[in-house]
Amino acid sequence: MQVLKDEVRKNILEAAKKLFYEKGYSSASIRDIANNSGITVGNVYRYFENKEKVLEGVVYPVYKKIMDYIELSESYIKAGENKTFEDFRNEINNYIIQISEDFRLELLILFKGTEGTKFEKTRRELVSLIENRIYEGLFKRMKMDDVEAAFFSRIVARSFLDSLIMVISETGEPEKLKKMIYRLNDFYFKHLSDRFETEV
């Protein structure tokens, strides 16, 4: 009997994932989820208290991975670990490739369709991490004041994440996605310091 319950729950989450991706979280209803799962609305409520709990079931695994990564990265910074920006580039490349291969739709839902939910801050937190790494690893060492360095760090971090979401959204084939992520990373960060006048 437990196997059957697990299967029903899995079907609800799969139907919801598809609907949240195609229609957006706010436009998809519990009735839509029930219809696409082949069960009644009442049965959906037996497994999930409300629509936000369904969303949580869909995106929480990828959300937790992102939060764990942010926490780990921040612990490196606080501990004063002297990782270079190049280390961070390689690390985030590998991390993004792995997470986008395992959780592509969930990642897109999390970043594009969770406004008004408890998950909407995830994008800002990831931008903040990238911004901090760019600031500390690159712009802080250049011939610009702190305000200017922070401003450029924010611009690059936001643009990079927006571009990354577009690449993940529009590139489905895993090998091509991997290649595109590497190219995107190079476009934004390779020899970035050479584009500015740096301290000698």
C-alpha positions as CSV (number, residue, x, y, z in Angstrom):
1,M,0.0,0.0,0.0
2,Q,2.9,2.4,0.8
3,V,4.3,1.8,-2.7
4,L,1.0,2.9,-4.2
5,K,0.9,6.0,-2.0
6,D,4.5,6.9,-3.1
7,E,3.6,6.3,-6.7
8,V,0.5,8.7,-6.5
9,R,2.6,11.3,-4.8
10,K,5.3,11.0,-7.4
11,N,2.7,11.3,-10.2
12,I,1.3,14.5,-8.6
13,L,4.7,16.0,-8.4
14,E,5.6,15.1,-12.0
15,A,2.3,16.6,-13.3
16,A,2.8,19.7,-11.2
17,K,6.4,20.1,-12.4
18,K,5.3,20.0,-16.0
19,L,2.4,22.4,-15.4
20,F,4.5,24.9,-13.3
21,Y,7.1,24.9,-16.1
22,E,4.6,25.3,-19.0
23,K,2.0,27.6,-17.4
24,G,3.9,29.1,-14.4
25,Y,3.1,28.5,-10.7
26,S,0.5,31.2,-10.4
27,S,-1.5,30.1,-13.5
28,A,-1.5,26.3,-12.6
29,S,-4.3,25.3,-10.3
30,I,-4.8,22.3,-8.1
31,R,-7.6,21.2,-10.5
32,D,-5.0,21.3,-13.4
33,I,-2.6,19.2,-11.3
34,A,-5.3,16.7,-10.4
35,N,-6.5,16.4,-14.0
36,N,-2.9,15.8,-15.3
37,S,-2.3,13.3,-12.5
38,G,-5.4,11.3,-13.3
39,I,-6.8,11.7,-9.8
40,T,-9.5,13.9,-8.0
41,V,-8.8,17.3,-6.5
42,G,-9.7,15.8,-3.1
43,N,-7.0,13.2,-3.6
44,V,-4.3,15.8,-4.3
45,Y,-5.3,17.5,-0.9
46,R,-4.8,14.1,0.8
47,Y,-1.1,14.4,-0.1
48,F,-0.5,18.2,-0.1
49,E,-2.1,20.8,2.1
50,N,-2.1,23.5,-0.7
51,K,-0.5,24.4,-4.0
52,E,2.6,25.9,-2.3
53,K,3.2,22.6,-0.6
54,V,3.1,21.0,-4.1
55,L,5.6,23.6,-5.3
56,E,7.8,22.8,-2.3
57,G,7.7,19.1,-3.2
58,V,8.8,19.9,-6.8
59,V,11.6,22.5,-6.1
60,Y,12.9,21.7,-2.6
61,P,15.6,19.1,-3.7
62,V,17.2,21.7,-6.1
63,Y,16.6,24.5,-3.6
64,K,18.4,22.6,-0.9
65,K,21.4,21.9,-3.2
66,I,21.7,25.6,-4.0
67,M,21.4,26.7,-0.4
68,D,24.0,24.0,0.7
69,Y,26.3,25.3,-2.0
70,I,25.8,29.0,-0.9
71,E,26.4,28.0,2.7
72,L,29.6,26.1,1.8
73,S,30.9,28.9,-0.3
74,E,30.3,31.5,2.4
75,S,32.0,29.3,5.0
76,Y,35.1,29.3,2.7
77,I,35.0,33.1,2.6
78,K,34.5,33.4,6.4
79,A,37.3,30.9,7.1
80,G,39.6,33.0,4.9
81,E,40.3,30.1,2.5
82,N,42.4,31.6,-0.3
83,K,40.6,30.2,-3.3
84,T,41.3,32.1,-6.5
85,F,38.6,33.5,-8.8
86,E,39.7,30.9,-11.3
87,D,39.0,28.1,-8.7
88,F,35.5,29.6,-8.3
89,R,34.9,29.7,-12.0
90,N,35.8,26.0,-12.4
91,E,33.8,25.1,-9.3
92,I,30.6,27.0,-10.4
93,N,30.9,25.6,-13.9
94,N,31.0,22.0,-12.6
95,Y,28.2,22.7,-10.1
96,I,25.9,24.3,-12.6
97,I,26.4,21.5,-15.2
98,Q,25.6,18.8,-12.6
99,I,22.6,20.6,-11.2
100,S,21.1,21.5,-14.6
101,E,21.5,17.9,-15.8
102,D,19.8,16.5,-12.7
103,F,17.2,19.2,-12.1
104,R,16.7,21.2,-15.3
105,L,13.0,21.9,-15.1
106,E,13.0,22.3,-11.3
107,L,15.8,24.8,-11.6
108,L,13.9,26.9,-14.2
109,I,10.7,26.8,-12.1
110,L,12.7,27.9,-9.0
111,F,14.3,30.9,-10.8
112,K,11.5,31.9,-13.1
113,G,8.2,30.9,-11.4
114,T,8.3,31.3,-7.6
115,E,7.3,34.9,-7.2
116,G,5.2,35.4,-4.1
117,T,6.4,32.2,-2.5
118,K,9.0,31.4,0.1
119,F,11.4,30.4,-2.7
120,E,11.5,33.7,-4.5
121,K,14.6,34.8,-2.6
122,T,16.8,32.0,-4.0
123,R,17.7,33.8,-7.1
124,R,18.8,36.9,-5.1
125,E,20.9,34.8,-2.8
126,L,22.7,33.1,-5.7
127,V,23.3,36.5,-7.4
128,S,24.7,37.8,-4.0
129,L,27.1,34.9,-3.8
130,I,28.4,35.4,-7.4
131,E,28.5,39.2,-6.9
132,N,30.6,38.7,-3.7
133,R,33.0,36.3,-5.4
134,I,33.5,38.7,-8.4
135,Y,34.0,41.7,-6.1
136,E,36.5,39.9,-3.8
137,G,38.3,38.0,-6.6
138,L,38.5,40.6,-9.3
139,F,37.1,44.1,-9.1
140,K,38.4,44.9,-5.6
141,R,42.0,44.5,-6.9
142,M,41.4,46.8,-9.9
143,K,41.9,50.6,-10.2
144,M,38.4,51.5,-9.2
145,D,36.9,52.7,-5.9
146,D,34.8,50.4,-3.8
147,V,31.5,51.8,-4.9
148,E,32.4,51.3,-8.6
149,A,33.8,47.8,-7.9
150,A,30.6,46.8,-6.1
151,F,28.4,48.2,-8.9
152,F,30.2,46.4,-11.6
153,S,30.2,43.2,-9.6
154,R,26.4,43.4,-9.2
155,I,25.9,44.1,-13.0
156,V,28.1,41.1,-14.0
157,A,26.5,38.7,-11.5
158,R,22.9,39.6,-12.5
159,S,23.7,39.5,-16.2
160,F,25.5,36.2,-15.8
161,L,22.7,34.5,-13.9
162,D,20.1,35.8,-16.4
163,S,22.1,34.5,-19.3
164,L,22.7,31.2,-17.6
165,I,18.9,30.7,-17.1
166,M,18.4,31.5,-20.8
167,V,21.0,28.9,-21.8
168,I,19.5,26.2,-19.5
169,S,16.0,27.1,-20.7
170,E,16.8,26.9,-24.4
171,T,19.3,24.1,-24.5
172,G,17.9,20.7,-23.7
173,E,20.6,18.3,-25.0
174,P,23.1,17.5,-22.1
175,E,26.4,17.7,-24.1
176,K,25.4,20.9,-25.9
177,L,24.2,22.4,-22.5
178,K,27.6,21.6,-21.0
179,K,29.4,23.2,-23.9
180,M,27.2,26.3,-23.7
181,I,27.7,26.7,-20.0
182,Y,31.5,26.6,-20.5
183,R,31.3,29.2,-23.3
184,L,29.0,31.4,-21.3
185,N,31.4,31.3,-18.3
186,D,34.3,32.2,-20.6
187,F,32.3,35.0,-22.2
188,Y,31.7,36.6,-18.8
189,F,34.8,35.8,-16.8
190,K,37.8,34.7,-19.0
191,H,40.4,37.4,-18.9
192,L,37.9,39.7,-17.3
193,S,40.6,41.6,-15.4
194,D,42.4,42.3,-18.7
195,R,39.4,44.3,-19.9
196,F,40.1,46.8,-17.1
197,E,43.2,48.7,-16.0
198,T,44.6,46.7,-13.1
199,E,47.0,47.6,-10.3
200,V,50.6,46.6,-11.2
